[in-house]
Amino acid sequence: MYAGAVGILFLVPGPVWAALIARALSGGFHSAWPLAVGVVVGDFVWPVLAVFGVSYLISVYADFLTLLKMGGALMLAFMGLLVVRRPDRLISSDSRLTAPGAWAGFSAGILIIMGNPKAVIFYMGVLPGFFDLTQVNLLDIAAIATVSMLVPLLGNVMLAAFVDRARLLVSSDRGIRRINQGSGWALIIVGILIALS
């Protein structure tokens, strides 16, 4: 059941998807896979932190979770607004995210997942509902961390491969404009839905 929940978490678009798509569109699969591997680091760190007590802090300070949620919603809506305002801008023009090289992709993946409000909310708020964290042992923690890493990694690698193939279809200025507008509005809508839920 937990693996299914992690799979659903992957299917909900967020900052990792936006970054992965941007890198795959700008540099292909070769540019995107290091980002997916960087995300694995966070997908290991967050559940381990949840198991070892950060979830307790959030249960004591419930307002902290609300602040994380609202901050994430604002970040997504702001990112979407920036994209909508400049839909003709090429994805490769943001060199901070699309800088070439495996290390640039890997480090971007770590930064994105560690600051991803969707991951924080899931691992700190939802993971404890699947397991009695007072009864888990080291093998249980290893199993939880492994599932938390492998499910999103497989999804991210498949998404990067798909976008790599699809990027040939959207290489025109008109295609970039449509994708940027659609992506920007999607980010704004997701931010609003997160804030209202």
N, C-alpha and C positions, 0 to 999 in steps of 0.2 A: 504494500500500500504506500509505503514511504517513497519507493522508487517511482510510482505513478504520480505522486504529488510533486516530486522533483521534476518529472517530465512535464507536468502541467505548468510548473514555474518556468521552465525553459520556453514553453510555447507562448507565454505572455511577453510580447515585445517590450523591450526596455533599453537602457543605455548600452548594454552589451551587444544587443542586436544592431543598434545604430552604428556602433563602432566597428563591429565585424563587417557589416554591409559596406561601410565607407572604405575600409581597408581592402575588401575583396573587389569593390568597384574600381578603386584607384590602382591596385597592384596585383589583382588576381588572387588565387588560392595561396600562392607562395607568400604573399604579403599578409594574408589573414590567419593562417594556421598558428603563427606564434602568439597572436592575440588570444586565440582559443586556449592555448597552453597556459598563458598567463592567468586567464580566468580560473583555471583549475586551482591555482594557489589560493585564491579567495574562497573557492568552493570547498577547500580543505579547512581553511582557517575559521570561517564562520560557523560551521556545525561543531567544530571542536570547542570554540569559545562558548557556544550555546550549551553544550554538554557540561562544560566546566564552570558554569555559574553566571554567565552574563544574562541568561534568561531570567535568573532570579532578580538581578538588578532591575530589569525591565518590568517584572511583575511588581516590584516595590515602587518603582517610579513610572507608573503607567503613562504619565504625561510625556515622558521621553519618547515612547513609541509613537505617540500622536505627533510630536515635533518632527521625528524622523519621517513619518508619512507625509506630513505637509511640506517638509523641505524637499523630499523626493518629487512630490507633485509639482511644486514650483519649478524645480530644476528641469523636469521634463517639458513643462509648458513653456519655459523660457527658451530651451533648446529648440522646440518646435517653432516658436515665434521668430527666432533668428533665421531658421531655414526658410520659413514662409516669406520673410521680408526680402530675402535675396535668393529667389528660386533659380536664377540663371548661374549662380556660382557653382563652379565645378567642385566635386567632392575632393579632388586631389589638391585643391587650393588651401585646405587646412592642414598645413604641414605638421602640426603638433600631433594630430591623430594618424595621419597617413604617411608619416616619415618612413623612408625605406629602411629595411633591415629587420632581422629577426629580433634583435634586442629591443628596438623601438616598439615593435608589435607586442612582445612579451611584457615589457614594462607598462605599456598602455593597458593591456589586459588586467594586470594586477591592480593598477590604479582605478580602473573602471569598476571592477568587481568589489573592491574594498570600499568604494564610495557609493555602490549601487543600493538605493533604498529598498528596492524589491528584494534583493538578497538578504539584507539586514532584517527586514520585516519577516520574511519567510523563516530564516534560520533561527531568529530569536523568538519569534512569536508562534510559528506553526510547528516547527520540529519538536518542541517539548510535548506537543499534543499527541505525537506518535509513539513516544517512548517514556517510560518511567525513568527519568534521569537520575533518580536516587538508586536505581538498581542496575545500571549499565556497568559493564566491566570493560577492560581494554579491547577485547575482541569485538564487543558490541560497538565501541567507539570507532574501531578500525572499519567495521562494516558500514556504519553510518557515513563516515568520511569517504569511503570508497564509492558508495552509491552517489553521494553528493557531488563527487568529482566526475565520475564516468558518464552519468546520464547527460549533464549539460555539455561535457566535452564531445560526446558523440553527436549531439544535436548541433553544436556550434561548428564542428568540422563539416557536417552535412550541409548546413546553411552556407558556409563559406564556399563549398564546392558548387552548390546550386547558383549562388550569386556570381561566381567566377564564370560559369557557363552563360548566365543570363546577361552579363555585362556587355556582351557584344550587341545585344538587342537595344541597349539604352545608351549607346555611345554618342548619339546625336545630341545637339544642343536642346532640341525639343524634348527628347527623352529625359535628359537630365532635369530640365525644368519641371516636367510632370512628376518625376520621382521625388524631387526636392519638395514640391508643393504637397504631394500626398504624404510624404514622410513627416513634414513639418506639422500638418494638420493632425496626423495620427498621434504625434508626440503631445500636442496641445490637448487633444481629446483624452488620451491616457492620463495626463496630468490632472485634468478636471475630474475624471472618474475616480482616480485615487483620492483626491481631496474630498469628494462627496461620499465615498464609501466608508 
